[in-house]
Amino acid sequence: MKIVQNTEYFNFSLDSVLLANFITIRSKVKNIIDLGTGNAPIPLLLSTRTNANIIGVEIQEPIYQLAIKSVEINNLKNQIKILNEDVRTIDKHFDSDSFDIVLSNPPYFKYNKDSLVNNNYCKTVARHEVMLNIDDILKVSKKLLKNQGYFGIVHRPDRMIEILNKMKEYNIEPKRIRFIYPNKDETCNIILIEGIKNGKEGIKIESPLFVHDRKGNYTREVRKMFGE
């Protein structure tokens, strides 16, 4: 698999790989949407797990063009469609309850006038909640998801309570959480959360995932995600 990137923009990271491998995909899944898809790593990775139709939404034109090229170079135009649209209003383009799965690897950092941001605006939008925040994502996800549809998000642990509260506010019941650690000696720096629209209460905390071993190499589980 090839993913087209440009160093001027925010390139995809391990976070996208983790989310694409974490989300539950049932055999009957037909439609999946990735909100804030970047250069489309999540749709591309999902295509190795399912034959479902996959849509990626990216508001930034230069990054949208990279996503289009990534899809084309992998000959996946029949399965993956990329839209150059604003996630906050993407629900206007689809009927309510249209998707079996909604995913997002969103900007991690809150934004205000005192925020330290990158001089490159594309990178700022990718990292900070300039154009998209957690509330926006959950509000749209509630509209897009079918009843009992799955929602998946990757984020920072310091935002976990906010995310869980917002999920419940929009009737997406948190069902699975996994904590990701750089290695066994460091604290958690990534969380994966999965929820179900109108799901029953009850959450499962999964076993931790350690990205690197003591020698600094990827652990066996992470290598497997990369197809090694």
N, C-alpha and C positions, 0 to 999 in steps of 0.2 A: 504494500500500500504506500502511495506517495501523497504527501500533504504539501501543497505549495505555500511557501512562507516568504516574508520580506522583513528584514531586520529593522526597517523603519517602523513597523507596526508591532503590536503585542502578539508574539507567537504562542502557539498552543503549548500547554505544559502537561505534566503528569496528572494534574487534577482532572482533565478531560478524559484521560485514559481510565482513571479510577472510576469516574461516574459511569462511563459507558459500560464498564464491566460489572458495576454494582447493581444497576437497575434491573428489576425483575421483568423478564419478557416472556409472556405466555405464548403458547403456540397459535392462539387465535388472534393475536394482535395484528391490526391492519394499518393503523395510522399513528405515527409518532411525530412530535414536533420538538425542536430544540430552540429555546429562546435565547438569543444572543450567541449565535453559533460561531462567530469568529470566522476562521478559514475552514470551518466545517470538520474538525477532527471527530466530534461526537457522532454526527451522521455517518461519516465514513467508517468509524469503528463499529457502530451499530449494524452496519450492513453486513458485517461478518457474523452476526448473531441472529439475524432475522431477514425475511424477505418482505417485511412490511414496507409500506410507503413512508418515507421519512422527509420531513420538511425542516429546513434550517432558516432561522430569521436573523438577519444582520442589518443594522441600520447604517453602518459606516460603508460608504461606497467603495473605497479602496480595498477594504477587507472583504467585502461582498464579492468583489471581482476575484480575489484570491480563492474564495470558497468555490466559486463557479469553476475556476481552473482546476481545483483539486478534484471536484466531482467528475469533470470531463476527462482528466488524465487517468482516472481510475475506471473509466467506462461505466459510470453509475448513474447516468442521466435518466435512465428509465426508473430508477428507484428513489433517487434523492433530488429534491427540488429546493433551491435556495431563493429566498425572497429578500429583496432590499427594502425592508419595512421597519417601522417602529414597533417594538414589542408591545408597548403600552396600548396600541390600537389594533394589534394584529387580529384580535377577535372579530373585528368588523368584516374580515375577509372569509370567515368560516361560520358555519352553523354552530350553535351551542352544542356542547356534548359531542364533539366531532372526533376527539382523539383518545386513544387507549393509553398513551403515555405522553407526559409533558416533562421535559428535562431542562435544566439550566445550570450553566457554570457562569454565574453573574459577576459583575464588579464586586470586589470584596470590601472596599473601604468607603465609609461615609464621606460625604463631600460638603464642605462649607467654605466660607471666604478665607479661613485660616489654614485650609488643607495644603499640604506640601504635594504639589502635582508635577508631573513630567512636562517639560516644554513641548513635547510632541503630543498634540491634542488627541490623536488616535489612541495613544497609550493611556492618556488620562481617562478617556471614556471607557476603556477596557478595564481599568483598575479601580476607578472611583465611581460612585453613584451619581454621576452627572446627568445621565439620561435614563437611568433605570435603577430602581431600588427593590428591596425585598417585597414591599407591599405591592408594587406594580406587578411583579412576577406572580405572586399568589393570587392577586385579583384576576389577572388574565387566565391563569391556569384553572381556576375554578370554572370559568366560563367555557374553556376549551375542552376540559376533561369530561369523558363519559362518566356516568355513575359507576363507581368501583374502579375507575381508571387510576393509573399509577403516576405519582409525581416524584421526581428525583432531583436533588440539588447537591452541589458540592460547595463548601464554604469554609470559613474560618471558625474555630471553636468559640471564640469570644462573641460570635453572633448567634450561637445556637439557640439560646432561650428566645431571642427575638424571632427567629425563624419558626420555632415550634409554636409560639403564640400566634404568629400570623397564619400558620397552616391551620390551626384550630379555628381561628376567626373566619377563615374562608372554607370551612367544612372539609378540609383535607387532613385526615387523621394520621399523625405520625405513627409509623409501624416498624421501621428499622433504622438504626443508627450504627455507623461504624466509625471508629476513631482511627486516624492515620498518624503514624509517628515517623519522623525521619530515620530513627533507629531506636534501639532499646534503651539508650541512655538519655534521650531527649523527650521533651513534652510534646503532646499532640499539637499538630499544626494544621491539620485538615480534618473536616468532618464530612461524612456522606449521610444524607437523610433521605429516606423514602417514605411516602405517605400514600394513602388511598382516599379518594374522594368519597365522602359519606361512609367511610370505613368504621368498623367497631373499635372501641378503645382497646389498648393493649399494645405495648411497644417491646421490641426485641433489641437488646444491645448486643451486637455481634462481636466476635473476637477481634482484637486489635490487629491492624496491619502495619508491619514495619517495612519501610521502603528500602533501607540499606542494612547490610550486615555490618559486623564490627570492622571489616576490611574496607568498607565504603562501597561495596558492590551492591547492585540490586539484589534483593532477596528472591528466592525461588518463585514466590507468588507473583511478584511484580514482573519478573522476567517472563512468566507465563502470559501475563497480560499483553506483553509486547510480541508474543508469538514465538518466544525462544524455547 
